[in-house]
Amino acid sequence: MTKRRGLIGAGMALATLLGAMGAARAQGGEIRIAMAGPLTGDQATIGEQMRRGAEMAVADLNAAGGVLGRRIVLTMEDDACDPRQAVAVANRIVARNVAFVVGHYCSATSIAASDVYADAGIPQVSPGSTNPRYTERGLGNVFRVCGRDDQQAAVAAEYVARRFPGQAVGITNDLTSPGVTLGDVFQASLNRAGLREAMRAQITKGETDFNAVVTRLKSANVRVLYHAAYHREAALLLRQAKEQGLDLRLISNDDLNVRDFWNIVGDVGEGSLFTFEADPRRIPAGAEVAKRFEAAGYDPSGYTLYSYAAVQIFAQAAAAANAPQPGRILAAMKGREFATALGPIRFDAKGDREGAAYRVYAWRNGSHAEAE
């Protein structure tokens, strides 16, 4: 922790200087924005969603004349879902004199990078960082267009209590901050509904052998498992449970909304559940954008339209401010409603999206739809 804080601190003075230089240079010519996310590593599928969404949004803006009559230039950075790498990424982004950042995805990377962006006065809008701590630290530059873990875990617990009465419920979580938060909120919500968990176990992100956990699940006769972690570990745990003869219904968080989950788990994942917000492709604004992705041969699932919406927010805030400087854009984001592919978005004082509402989805035959 001390070394990470040192890395952040070392970049702050430089970030402040470069941010000021960028604002001064933004009087004419192109306007630069950045997208940062996991373009490589276990979360690369989501990084690809973010990239696609941001790229199309920028292309659409430029085709319509840009923002304030200026062309938008998008720069991409890969943080590989690694907080240390995210700090280096943030400093590179600030050095490029950007006016706005779309990113990051993993909550730990968004939190690590946000200090650098805050010091430079650059607005940061995350498409998918759900850890409450991201917006709970009093920074004025952080926003998210998604919901929060304390919201989605409560929805999952309510669903389990309603749909699986009398069945033994287990909880597994990784030791990341989001995993612990999701597990804690699910457990507390389940207990408030009058149910007690049969067991709870911790795993390590990147782990591949879950035989010991499966043994505990079998001993506790668990039939419903809430898994608060990433999709890769969820898929492997479920496969190993089925191989040991455990008939297990899995319910997890928003990270299961990727095709990679099904690619890993296969038919064993039939009926697996996860929480995510309402599908924006079902509203007119989202459907119109989604059709153009689909016409190009790309399925705009997951966080694709969330990144698209983040760029839309940048454009509308810059237009409202009548200026491309980060500070002016940031001021214009406060208290304003934005028209986006996700529907109308307004941020509260912390930077959280107002009115975010989670639903439960089920995997069936390699695709997913809202569960009953």
C-alpha positions as CSV (number, residue, x, y, z in Angstrom):
1,M,0.0,0.0,0.0
2,T,2.8,2.4,0.9
3,K,4.6,1.7,-2.4
4,R,1.4,2.3,-4.4
5,R,0.7,5.6,-2.6
6,G,4.3,6.5,-3.5
7,L,3.7,5.8,-7.1
8,I,0.5,7.9,-7.0
9,G,2.2,10.8,-5.2
10,A,5.2,10.8,-7.6
11,G,2.8,11.4,-10.5
12,M,0.7,14.1,-8.9
13,A,3.0,17.1,-9.3
14,L,3.7,16.2,-12.9
15,A,0.0,15.5,-13.5
16,T,-1.0,19.0,-12.2
17,L,1.6,20.7,-14.5
18,L,0.6,18.7,-17.5
19,G,-3.1,19.1,-16.9
20,A,-2.6,22.9,-16.8
21,M,-0.6,22.8,-20.0
22,G,-3.2,20.7,-21.7
23,A,-6.0,23.2,-20.7
24,A,-3.9,26.0,-22.1
25,R,-3.3,24.2,-25.4
26,A,-7.0,23.3,-25.8
27,Q,-7.9,26.7,-27.2
28,G,-7.8,25.4,-30.8
29,G,-7.5,22.3,-32.9
30,E,-8.4,18.8,-31.9
31,I,-9.9,17.8,-28.5
32,R,-8.3,14.7,-27.0
33,I,-10.1,12.2,-24.8
34,A,-8.9,8.8,-23.5
35,M,-10.3,5.4,-22.8
36,A,-8.5,3.2,-20.3
37,G,-9.4,-0.4,-19.5
38,P,-8.3,-4.0,-19.6
39,L,-7.4,-4.5,-23.2
40,T,-5.3,-7.6,-22.2
41,G,-5.6,-10.2,-19.5
42,D,-8.6,-12.0,-18.0
43,Q,-10.9,-9.1,-18.5
44,A,-9.9,-8.3,-22.1
45,T,-13.4,-9.2,-23.3
46,I,-14.8,-6.3,-21.4
47,G,-11.9,-4.1,-22.5
48,E,-12.9,-4.9,-26.1
49,Q,-16.5,-3.8,-25.3
50,M,-15.3,-0.5,-23.9
51,R,-13.0,0.1,-26.9
52,R,-15.8,-0.6,-29.3
53,G,-18.2,1.7,-27.6
54,A,-15.8,4.6,-27.2
55,E,-14.6,4.3,-30.8
56,M,-18.0,4.3,-32.3
57,A,-19.1,7.2,-30.2
58,V,-16.1,9.3,-31.2
59,A,-16.7,8.3,-34.9
60,D,-20.3,9.4,-34.6
61,L,-19.4,12.7,-33.1
62,N,-16.8,13.4,-35.7
63,A,-19.2,12.5,-38.5
64,A,-21.6,15.1,-37.1
65,G,-18.9,17.8,-37.0
66,G,-17.1,17.0,-33.8
67,V,-17.6,18.9,-30.5
68,L,-17.5,22.7,-30.6
69,G,-16.6,22.3,-34.3
70,R,-13.4,20.4,-33.4
71,R,-12.4,16.9,-34.2
72,I,-12.3,14.4,-31.3
73,V,-9.2,12.2,-31.0
74,L,-9.4,9.1,-28.9
75,T,-6.4,7.6,-27.2
76,M,-6.4,4.1,-25.8
77,E,-4.5,2.7,-22.8
78,D,-4.4,-0.8,-21.4
79,D,-4.3,-1.2,-17.6
80,A,-4.7,-5.0,-17.6
81,C,-6.9,-4.7,-14.5
82,D,-3.8,-4.0,-12.5
83,P,-3.8,-1.0,-10.1
84,R,-0.1,-0.3,-10.4
85,Q,-0.3,-0.3,-14.1
86,A,-3.4,1.9,-13.9
87,V,-1.4,4.6,-12.1
88,A,1.3,4.6,-14.9
89,V,-1.6,4.7,-17.5
90,A,-3.2,7.6,-15.8
91,N,0.1,9.6,-15.8
92,R,0.5,8.9,-19.6
93,I,-3.0,10.0,-20.2
94,V,-2.6,13.2,-18.4
95,A,0.7,13.8,-20.3
96,R,-1.4,13.6,-23.5
97,N,-3.4,16.6,-22.5
98,V,-6.8,14.9,-22.6
99,A,-10.0,16.7,-21.6
100,F,-11.9,13.6,-20.4
101,V,-11.3,9.9,-19.4
102,V,-13.6,7.0,-20.1
103,G,-12.5,4.3,-17.6
104,H,-11.3,2.3,-16.0
105,Y,-13.3,-0.9,-15.6
106,C,-11.9,-2.9,-12.6
107,S,-12.8,-0.9,-9.5
108,A,-9.2,-1.2,-8.1
109,T,-7.8,0.4,-11.2
110,S,-10.4,3.1,-11.3
111,I,-9.7,4.0,-7.7
112,A,-5.9,3.9,-8.2
113,A,-6.0,6.1,-11.3
114,S,-8.6,8.5,-10.0
115,D,-6.1,10.3,-7.7
116,V,-3.9,11.2,-10.7
117,Y,-6.9,12.5,-12.7
118,A,-8.2,14.4,-9.7
119,D,-4.9,16.1,-9.2
120,A,-5.0,17.1,-12.9
121,G,-8.6,18.2,-12.7
122,I,-9.7,15.8,-15.4
123,P,-13.2,14.2,-15.3
124,Q,-13.3,10.4,-15.1
125,V,-16.4,8.5,-16.0
126,S,-16.2,4.7,-15.4
127,P,-18.5,2.5,-17.5
128,G,-18.3,-0.4,-15.1
129,S,-16.5,0.2,-11.7
130,T,-19.1,-0.9,-9.2
131,N,-17.2,-0.7,-5.9
132,P,-18.9,1.9,-3.7
133,R,-15.5,3.2,-2.6
134,Y,-14.9,4.6,-6.1
135,T,-17.3,7.5,-5.4
136,E,-17.1,7.5,-1.6
137,R,-13.8,9.3,-1.2
138,G,-14.9,12.9,-1.8
139,L,-13.2,13.4,-5.1
140,G,-15.1,15.8,-7.3
141,N,-14.0,14.4,-10.7
142,V,-15.2,10.8,-10.5
143,F,-18.5,9.5,-12.0
144,R,-19.9,6.2,-13.1
145,V,-22.7,5.4,-15.5
146,C,-23.3,1.9,-13.9
147,G,-24.7,1.0,-10.5
148,R,-22.9,0.0,-7.4
149,D,-22.1,-3.4,-5.7
150,D,-24.2,-2.6,-2.7
151,Q,-27.2,-2.3,-5.0
152,Q,-26.6,-5.4,-7.1
153,A,-25.8,-7.7,-4.2
154,A,-29.0,-6.7,-2.4
155,V,-31.0,-7.5,-5.6
156,A,-29.3,-10.9,-5.9
157,A,-30.1,-11.8,-2.2
158,E,-33.8,-10.7,-2.6
159,Y,-34.0,-13.0,-5.7
160,V,-32.4,-16.0,-3.9
161,A,-34.7,-15.6,-0.9
162,R,-37.8,-15.4,-3.2
163,R,-36.9,-18.1,-5.7
164,F,-35.0,-20.7,-3.7
165,P,-36.8,-21.0,-0.3
166,G,-35.6,-23.8,1.8
167,Q,-32.4,-24.5,-0.2
168,A,-29.0,-24.2,1.4
169,V,-27.2,-21.0,0.2
170,G,-23.4,-20.7,0.1
171,I,-21.3,-17.6,-0.5
172,T,-17.8,-17.4,-2.1
173,N,-15.9,-14.2,-2.8
174,D,-12.5,-13.3,-3.9
175,L,-10.4,-11.1,-1.7
176,T,-10.5,-8.0,-3.9
177,S,-12.4,-5.0,-2.4
178,P,-15.4,-5.5,-4.8
179,G,-15.5,-9.2,-4.0
180,V,-15.6,-8.6,-0.2
181,T,-18.2,-5.9,-0.5
182,L,-20.5,-8.0,-2.7
183,G,-20.2,-10.9,-0.4
184,D,-20.8,-8.8,2.7
185,V,-23.9,-7.0,1.3
186,F,-25.3,-10.3,-0.1
187,Q,-24.9,-12.0,3.3
188,A,-26.4,-9.1,5.2
189,S,-29.4,-8.8,2.8
190,L,-30.0,-12.5,2.9
191,N,-30.0,-12.4,6.7
192,R,-32.5,-9.6,6.7
193,A,-34.7,-11.7,4.5
194,G,-34.7,-14.3,7.3
195,L,-32.2,-16.7,5.7
196,R,-28.8,-17.8,7.0
197,E,-26.0,-18.8,4.7
198,A,-24.9,-22.5,5.0
199,M,-21.2,-21.5,4.5
200,R,-18.9,-18.8,3.2
201,A,-15.5,-19.2,1.7
202,Q,-12.8,-17.0,0.2
203,I,-10.9,-17.6,-3.0
204,T,-8.0,-15.9,-4.6
205,K,-8.3,-14.0,-7.9
206,G,-6.5,-16.1,-10.6
207,E,-7.0,-19.4,-8.7
208,T,-7.8,-22.5,-10.8
209,D,-8.2,-25.3,-8.4
210,F,-11.4,-25.1,-6.3
211,N,-11.6,-28.7,-5.1
212,A,-11.3,-27.7,-1.4
213,V,-14.1,-25.2,-1.8
214,V,-16.3,-27.7,-3.6
215,T,-15.7,-30.2,-0.8
216,R,-16.9,-27.5,1.7
217,L,-20.0,-26.8,-0.5
218,K,-20.8,-30.5,-0.6
219,S,-20.4,-30.9,3.2
220,A,-22.8,-28.0,3.7
221,N,-25.2,-29.4,1.2
222,V,-25.2,-26.1,-0.7
223,R,-27.5,-26.0,-3.7
224,V,-27.4,-22.2,-4.4
225,L,-24.1,-20.4,-4.6
226,Y,-23.6,-16.6,-4.6
227,H,-20.2,-16.1,-6.2
228,A,-18.8,-12.6,-5.7
229,A,-15.8,-12.5,-8.1
230,Y,-14.9,-12.5,-11.7
231,H,-16.3,-14.7,-14.5
232,R,-13.3,-16.9,-15.0
233,E,-13.1,-18.2,-11.5
234,A,-16.9,-18.6,-11.4
235,A,-16.8,-20.8,-14.5
236,L,-14.0,-23.0,-13.2
237,L,-15.6,-23.4,-9.8
238,L,-18.9,-24.4,-11.3
239,R,-17.3,-26.9,-13.7
240,Q,-15.4,-28.5,-10.9
241,A,-18.5,-28.7,-8.7
242,K,-20.4,-30.5,-11.4
243,E,-17.5,-32.8,-12.0
244,Q,-17.7,-33.8,-8.3
245,G,-21.4,-34.5,-8.6
246,L,-22.7,-31.3,-6.9
247,D,-25.9,-30.0,-8.5
248,L,-25.3,-26.3,-8.0
249,R,-27.2,-23.2,-9.1
250,L,-24.8,-20.3,-9.5
251,I,-25.7,-16.6,-9.1
252,S,-23.1,-13.9,-9.5
253,N,-22.5,-10.3,-10.2
254,D,-22.2,-8.2,-13.4
255,D,-18.9,-9.7,-14.5
256,L,-20.8,-12.9,-15.7
257,N,-22.3,-10.7,-18.5
258,V,-19.5,-11.8,-21.0
259,R,-19.4,-14.5,-23.6
260,D,-16.2,-15.8,-22.1
261,F,-18.1,-17.2,-19.1
262,W,-20.1,-19.5,-21.4
263,N,-17.0,-20.3,-23.5
264,I,-15.3,-21.6,-20.4
265,V,-18.2,-23.3,-18.6
266,G,-20.1,-24.6,-21.6
267,D,-23.4,-26.4,-21.0
268,V,-22.6,-26.7,-17.3
269,G,-23.5,-23.0,-17.1
270,E,-27.1,-23.6,-18.2
271,G,-29.3,-21.6,-15.8
272,S,-26.5,-19.6,-14.2
273,L,-27.7,-16.3,-13.0
274,F,-26.2,-12.8,-12.7
275,T,-27.1,-9.2,-11.9
276,F,-26.9,-6.5,-14.4
277,E,-28.8,-3.3,-15.2
278,A,-31.7,-3.1,-17.7
279,D,-30.6,-3.9,-21.2
280,P,-30.2,-0.5,-23.0
281,R,-30.9,-2.2,-26.3
282,R,-34.6,-2.3,-25.3
283,I,-35.0,1.4,-25.2
284,P,-35.1,3.5,-28.4
285,A,-31.9,5.4,-27.8
286,G,-29.9,2.2,-27.1
287,A,-31.6,0.2,-29.8
288,E,-30.7,2.7,-32.5
289,V,-27.0,2.6,-31.6
290,A,-27.0,-1.2,-31.1
291,K,-28.4,-1.8,-34.6
292,R,-25.4,0.0,-36.1
293,F,-23.0,-2.2,-34.1
294,E,-24.9,-5.3,-35.2
295,A,-24.9,-4.2,-38.8
296,A,-21.1,-4.1,-38.5
297,G,-21.1,-7.6,-37.2
298,Y,-20.5,-6.8,-33.5
299,D,-22.8,-7.7,-30.6
300,P,-22.9,-4.6,-28.3
301,S,-23.5,-6.5,-25.1
302,G,-22.1,-5.8,-21.6
303,Y,-20.4,-2.5,-21.3
304,T,-20.3,-1.5,-25.0
305,L,-23.1,1.0,-24.7
306,Y,-21.9,2.1,-21.3
307,S,-18.7,3.4,-22.9
308,Y,-20.6,4.9,-25.7
309,A,-22.8,6.8,-23.2
310,A,-19.7,8.1,-21.3
311,V,-18.4,9.7,-24.5
312,Q,-21.9,11.2,-25.1
313,I,-21.7,12.8,-21.7
314,F,-18.3,14.3,-22.5
315,A,-19.7,15.8,-25.7
316,Q,-22.8,17.3,-24.1
317,A,-20.9,18.7,-21.1
318,A,-18.3,20.3,-23.4
319,A,-21.1,21.8,-25.5
320,A,-22.9,23.1,-22.4
321,A,-19.6,24.6,-21.1
322,N,-18.8,26.0,-24.6
323,A,-15.2,25.1,-23.8
324,P,-13.0,22.0,-24.1
325,Q,-11.0,22.6,-20.9
326,P,-11.3,19.7,-18.4
327,G,-12.3,22.1,-15.5
328,R,-15.1,23.7,-17.5
329,I,-16.4,20.3,-18.7
330,L,-16.3,19.0,-15.1
331,A,-18.3,22.0,-13.9
332,A,-20.9,21.4,-16.6
333,M,-21.4,17.7,-15.5
334,K,-22.7,18.7,-12.1
335,G,-26.5,18.8,-11.8
336,R,-27.2,18.2,-15.5
337,E,-29.2,15.5,-17.2
338,F,-27.6,13.8,-20.2
339,A,-29.3,12.1,-23.1
340,T,-27.4,8.8,-23.7
341,A,-27.7,5.3,-25.2
342,L,-28.5,4.2,-21.7
343,G,-31.4,6.6,-21.4
344,P,-31.3,9.9,-19.4
345,I,-28.4,10.1,-16.9
346,R,-28.0,12.5,-14.0
347,F,-25.3,12.2,-11.4
348,D,-25.7,12.7,-7.6
349,A,-23.3,14.7,-5.5
350,K,-20.9,11.8,-5.2
351,G,-20.8,11.0,-8.9
352,D,-23.1,8.0,-8.8
353,R,-25.8,7.5,-11.4
354,E,-29.2,8.3,-10.1
355,G,-31.8,5.7,-10.4
356,A,-29.6,2.8,-11.3
357,A,-31.6,-0.4,-11.1
358,Y,-30.4,-4.0,-11.3
359,R,-32.2,-7.1,-12.7
360,V,-31.4,-10.8,-12.6
361,Y,-30.4,-12.5,-15.9
362,A,-30.1,-16.2,-16.7
363,W,-27.7,-18.0,-19.2
364,R,-29.6,-20.3,-21.6
365,N,-28.1,-22.1,-24.6
366,G,-25.2,-19.8,-24.8
367,S,-27.0,-16.5,-24.5
368,H,-28.8,-14.7,-21.6
369,A,-32.1,-13.0,-21.0
370,E,-33.8,-11.5,-18.0
371,A,-34.8,-14.2,-15.5
372,E,-38.4,-14.7,-14.2
